[in-house]
Amino acid sequence: MKNIEKSIVTITSSNVLLTGELVVPSNNLGLVVFSHGSGSGRFSPRNRFVAESLQQKGFATFLVDLLTEEEDFYQQNRFDVSLLTVRLLDVVRYFSIKHETVFERIGLFGASTGAASALRTAAILGKHVFAVVGRGGRPDLAWDSLELVECPTMMIVGGADKQVVGLNKRAMMLLHCEKELHVVPGATHLFEEPGALEEVARVSSDWFSTHVHSHHYEYDVSR
């Protein structure tokens, strides 16, 4: 793997401190911020696996807990996509204008319910986000935002996760940006089958790598 720097970063949002792990390879291409699914966080082995694949491609990654331990105790907070979106927006803005390493290109990776907050954030920030990837995403929690998403968006779903496949097929009809639905044959919601998570990591890395340079970037996070 390329030479990397790791650090723990805390960000103030909604009067609470959010903690995340920032990994920056040398000569990084851009930053991918992770928004985790219900009941998951920055220690998710699945998202860390994908993050390591992105790091090998030259991307910095930030895996952050968008809820505090106390907030995560209440299940309703895990599905409060409006709150998660506000937190994710604050994270993106922090790395765009405040952090010692300002990232001009920021992408979003969302898992399960986290995909909804990633999509809503992309809709708000427009072309400030260069690409979005959702893994087992719940776009139904962001229906009203999908037509506003401008950046290239890939949704990855397991072929055996029938209900989520249906939701993502509908999302493809609502999205007006460059888009792709990638179905991993035989995989269930957590992509625990042999080779399934490796495929998620591979196609995610390819999607971000393809669009990080071709993207018409607008540096504006005031929206």
N, C-alpha and C positions, 0 to 999 in steps of 0.2 A: 504494500500500500504506500501511497505517496506520504511524504512527511506531513504530519498533522499536529495541530495544537488543540488541546481540549481545555475547556473552562466551564465553570458553573456560572450562569448569569441569572440575576433576579431582576424582574421588571414589575413596576407598579402599575396596576390596572384595577379600576373600581375599588380603590382604597385597600387593595390586598397585594401581597407580594407573590408573583408567579416565579417558580424556579424551573430552570431548564438547563440542558447540557448542550453547549455549542462545540462543534467539531469543525475545524477549518483546515482543509488541506492546503499545501503550498500552491500558489498560482490558482486559487479557486475560481471556478466559473461563475458562481452565484450561490445563493443560499436557498435551501428548501426547508420550510418550516412545517413541522408535523402537528396535526390536530387529531388527537386520539379519540377512539370510540368510547362508548358508555362503559364505565368501570375500568378503563385502561388509562395508562399514563406513560411517562417518559421511560419507564423501565420495561415497557411492552417488548417481549422478545421478537415478536413479528415485525414491529416497526423498527426496532434496532437492526434487525437483519436487513431490511430495505435501506435503512440509513447507511449502513456499512457499504452496501453496493453503490449507493450514490457517491459516497466519499471516494471510493475507488475510481469513479468516473471524474473526480475533480470537483464535486460539489460540497460546499459547507452544509451542515445540517444542524437544525435546532429542534430538539425534542423537549417539549415543555408541558408541564401540568397546568392546564387552563383552569382547574379548580384547586382550591386548597384542600387539605385532608379533611377539615371540618365540613366544607361544602360538599365534598364527594360522598360523605356519609349519607346524604339525602338523595335518593334516586332521582327525584324530579329535577335536581340541578343538572344531572347528566344529560337530560333531554331538553334543557333550556338553551335552545340553539341561539336565541337572541343574546343571552349572556355570553355564551361561548364565542359568538361572533365579535362582540365588543372586545373581549379579551384578545382574540386573535388579531384584530385590527391594531390594538395597542402594541402587540408583539412586532408586527410588521413595521409599524411606524417607528418603533424603537430602533430597529436595525437599519432603517432607512435614513434616520436623521440624528440619532443620539449616540449610538454605540461607537466605540473607538474604531471599529471596522465597519464602515458604511458599505452596505451591499446594494449595488445599483440594480441587480437582477434578483428578484425574489419569486420563488415558486412555492406552491402549497401542496402538501400531501395529506389527505384526510382519510381516516379509517372509520367505517360504520357511521355513527352519528357525527363524527368529526368531519366527514366529507361534506355534510350539510353546512357546517360553519365555514369550511374552506370555500364552498361555492358562494355562500353569501358574502364572504369577505372579498372574493374575486369580483363579484358583481358591484360592490361598492367602490373598489379601488381601480376597476377598469384595467387599462393596459399597464398599470404599475406592476401587476402580477404577470409573469411571463408564461406560466403554465400551471395547470392543476391536474393532479391525479387523485382519484378516489379508489379505495380498496374496500370492497364489500359495502359500498356507500349507501346512505339513506337519503337520496335526493328528494324524497317526498317531504322531508322536513325543510326544504328550501324551494318548493315549487314556484313561489312568487318571485324568486330571484334569478331563475335559470335563464330567462330570455335576456337578462342584462349582462350575463357573463360574456366577456369579450376575448379572453385568452384561450389558447388551445387547451382542451379538456379531455382527459381520458378517464373512463370509468372501468375498473377491473372487477369482475364478479366471478364467483364460482358457478360452474354449470349446474351443480346440484342444489344451489341456493335459489330455488325456483321463485320465491316471492321477491327476493331482491333483484333477480334477473328481470322480472317484470317491471319493477319500479325504475330500473336503470334504462330499460328500453323506452319507457315513456319519457324519461329525462332526455334521451337523445332527440326526441321529437320537439322538445321545448327549448333545447339549446340552439342558439343561432351562430355560435362560434365554430371554429374548427374543432371537430370532436371525433371520438372513437370509443366504441364499446368493445372491450376485450374480455372474452369469456374463457376462463380456464376450465377445460373439460373435466368433469367429475369432481371438482373441488367444492367443498362446503364453505360455510360462512367464514370460518377461521383459517382456511387454506392449510389445513393440517396434513393433507394427503402428500405422499412422496412427490417431490418436485414442484408442488403447487406454489409454495412461497418463493422458490427460486425463480419461477416464471413471473410472479408478481414483481420481484426485484428487477428482473431483466427488462421487462417491458416498461416499467416505471423509469428506469435509468435511461432507456432509449428515448422515451418521450421527452424527458427533461433535456437530454443532450441535443435532441433534434431541434428543440424550440428556443433554447437559451440564446442562440445567436441570430436566428431568423426572426425573432420577435421584434416588432416595432415598439420600442420601449418609451414610455412617458414617465418621467420622474416627477410624480406628484402624489403625495400621500395625504393631501389636505381634504380630499373628498369625503 
